[in-house]
Amino acid sequence: MSPLAAVAGGLAGLLGAVLPGWVSQGSFTAGALAASFPDSIPTLAPFLGALLASSLVSLLIAWLYPGARAQEAVGRP
């Protein structure tokens, strides 16, 4: 996996953790607060959003833009 895929996956995970709260409560700040577990009560939405977003984006970018070693292995210039 290339550094681009890893960084994009990390950013997508961050957005995936904040987005459920952002949509349900109407502001980015509220989404960030929801992802930080207010009142020490974890919820499934931030975990699931972060896991799905980071995995899907990392795999998609790794597939679309393979690293240099992968290109050498298949003979691409």
ZADO-1210 file (C-alpha; in nm, 4 decimals, padded with zeros to 6 digits):
<atoms>
<atom x="00.0000" y="00.0000" z="00.0000" code="MET" pos="1"/>
<atom x="00.1323" y="00.3411" z="-00.0907" code="SER" pos="2"/>
<atom x="00.1669" y="00.6300" z="00.1543" code="PRO" pos="3"/>
<atom x="-00.1070" y="00.8099" z="-00.0406" code="LEU" pos="4"/>
<atom x="-00.3519" y="00.5259" z="00.0259" code="ALA" pos="5"/>
<atom x="-00.2596" y="00.5129" z="00.3944" code="ALA" pos="6"/>
<atom x="-00.2955" y="00.8879" z="00.4504" code="VAL" pos="7"/>
<atom x="-00.6197" y="00.9061" z="00.2523" code="ALA" pos="8"/>
<atom x="-00.7568" y="00.6152" z="00.4536" code="GLY" pos="9"/>
<atom x="-00.6650" y="00.7870" z="00.7793" code="GLY" pos="10"/>
<atom x="-00.8358" y="01.1096" z="00.6737" code="LEU" pos="11"/>
<atom x="-01.1414" y="00.9166" z="00.5578" code="ALA" pos="12"/>
<atom x="-01.1509" y="00.7402" z="00.8944" code="GLY" pos="13"/>
<atom x="-01.1446" y="01.0728" z="01.0752" code="LEU" pos="14"/>
<atom x="-01.4276" y="01.2027" z="00.8591" code="LEU" pos="15"/>
<atom x="-01.6146" y="00.8735" z="00.8995" code="GLY" pos="16"/>
<atom x="-01.5973" y="00.9069" z="01.2777" code="ALA" pos="17"/>
<atom x="-01.7247" y="01.2662" z="01.2794" code="VAL" pos="18"/>
<atom x="-01.9809" y="01.2457" z="00.9988" code="LEU" pos="19"/>
<atom x="-02.2577" y="01.0484" z="01.1809" code="PRO" pos="20"/>
<atom x="-02.2733" y="01.3045" z="01.4617" code="GLY" pos="21"/>
<atom x="-02.2372" y="01.5933" z="01.2183" code="TRP" pos="22"/>
<atom x="-02.5367" y="01.4760" z="01.0152" code="VAL" pos="23"/>
<atom x="-02.7558" y="01.3874" z="01.3125" code="SER" pos="24"/>
<atom x="-02.6785" y="01.6992" z="01.5184" code="GLN" pos="25"/>
<atom x="-02.6271" y="01.9540" z="01.2421" code="GLY" pos="26"/>
<atom x="-02.2754" y="02.0881" z="01.3014" code="SER" pos="27"/>
<atom x="-01.9162" y="01.9736" z="01.2625" code="PHE" pos="28"/>
<atom x="-01.8406" y="02.0631" z="01.6241" code="THR" pos="29"/>
<atom x="-02.1279" y="01.8477" z="01.7472" code="ALA" pos="30"/>
<atom x="-02.0017" y="01.5614" z="01.5310" code="GLY" pos="31"/>
<atom x="-01.6507" y="01.5927" z="01.6737" code="ALA" pos="32"/>
<atom x="-01.7923" y="01.5980" z="02.0248" code="LEU" pos="33"/>
<atom x="-02.0012" y="01.2874" z="01.9555" code="ALA" pos="34"/>
<atom x="-01.6933" y="01.1061" z="01.8228" code="ALA" pos="35"/>
<atom x="-01.5027" y="01.1933" z="02.1411" code="SER" pos="36"/>
<atom x="-01.7531" y="01.0012" z="02.3580" code="PHE" pos="37"/>
<atom x="-01.9254" y="01.2656" z="02.5702" code="PRO" pos="38"/>
<atom x="-02.0200" y="01.1413" z="02.9162" code="ASP" pos="39"/>
<atom x="-01.7933" y="00.8383" z="02.8543" code="SER" pos="40"/>
<atom x="-02.0609" y="00.6517" z="02.6587" code="ILE" pos="41"/>
<atom x="-01.9170" y="00.5006" z="02.3382" code="PRO" pos="42"/>
<atom x="-02.1523" y="00.4597" z="02.0464" code="THR" pos="43"/>
<atom x="-02.1324" y="00.2327" z="01.7459" code="LEU" pos="44"/>
<atom x="-02.1722" y="00.4980" z="01.4735" code="ALA" pos="45"/>
<atom x="-01.8297" y="00.6674" z="01.5104" code="PRO" pos="46"/>
<atom x="-01.6476" y="00.3328" z="01.5326" code="PHE" pos="47"/>
<atom x="-01.8310" y="00.1846" z="01.2375" code="LEU" pos="48"/>
<atom x="-01.8026" y="00.5010" z="01.0280" code="GLY" pos="49"/>
<atom x="-01.4273" y="00.5269" z="01.0873" code="ALA" pos="50"/>
<atom x="-01.3667" y="00.1577" z="01.0179" code="LEU" pos="51"/>
<atom x="-01.5686" y="00.1455" z="00.6964" code="LEU" pos="52"/>
<atom x="-01.4476" y="00.4777" z="00.5564" code="ALA" pos="53"/>
<atom x="-01.0788" y="00.4155" z="00.6241" code="SER" pos="54"/>
<atom x="-01.0873" y="00.0602" z="00.4905" code="SER" pos="55"/>
<atom x="-01.2778" y="00.1402" z="00.1733" code="LEU" pos="56"/>
<atom x="-01.0781" y="00.4517" z="00.0833" code="VAL" pos="57"/>
<atom x="-00.7415" y="00.2857" z="00.1553" code="SER" pos="58"/>
<atom x="-00.8252" y="-00.0165" z="-00.0565" code="LEU" pos="59"/>
<atom x="-00.9723" y="00.1907" z="-00.3392" code="LEU" pos="60"/>
<atom x="-00.6697" y="00.4205" z="-00.3641" code="ILE" pos="61"/>
<atom x="-00.4267" y="00.1297" z="-00.3303" code="ALA" pos="62"/>
<atom x="-00.6061" y="-00.0408" z="-00.6200" code="TRP" pos="63"/>
<atom x="-00.6215" y="00.2716" z="-00.8371" code="LEU" pos="64"/>
<atom x="-00.2670" y="00.3947" z="-00.7638" code="TYR" pos="65"/>
<atom x="-00.0435" y="00.0995" z="-00.6766" code="PRO" pos="66"/>
<atom x="00.2971" y="00.1669" z="-00.5224" code="GLY" pos="67"/>
<atom x="00.6260" y="00.1532" z="-00.7130" code="ALA" pos="68"/>
<atom x="00.7050" y="-00.2060" z="-00.6094" code="ARG" pos="69"/>
<atom x="00.3691" y="-00.3292" z="-00.7347" code="ALA" pos="70"/>
<atom x="00.4253" y="-00.1611" z="-01.0705" code="GLN" pos="71"/>
<atom x="00.7710" y="-00.3203" z="-01.1020" code="GLU" pos="72"/>
<atom x="00.6286" y="-00.6627" z="-01.0176" code="ALA" pos="73"/>
<atom x="00.3810" y="-00.6530" z="-01.3068" code="VAL" pos="74"/>
<atom x="00.6206" y="-00.4876" z="-01.5479" code="GLY" pos="75"/>
<atom x="00.4612" y="-00.1442" z="-01.5723" code="ARG" pos="76"/>
<atom x="00.6875" y="00.1523" z="-01.6498" code="PRO" pos="77"/>
</atoms>
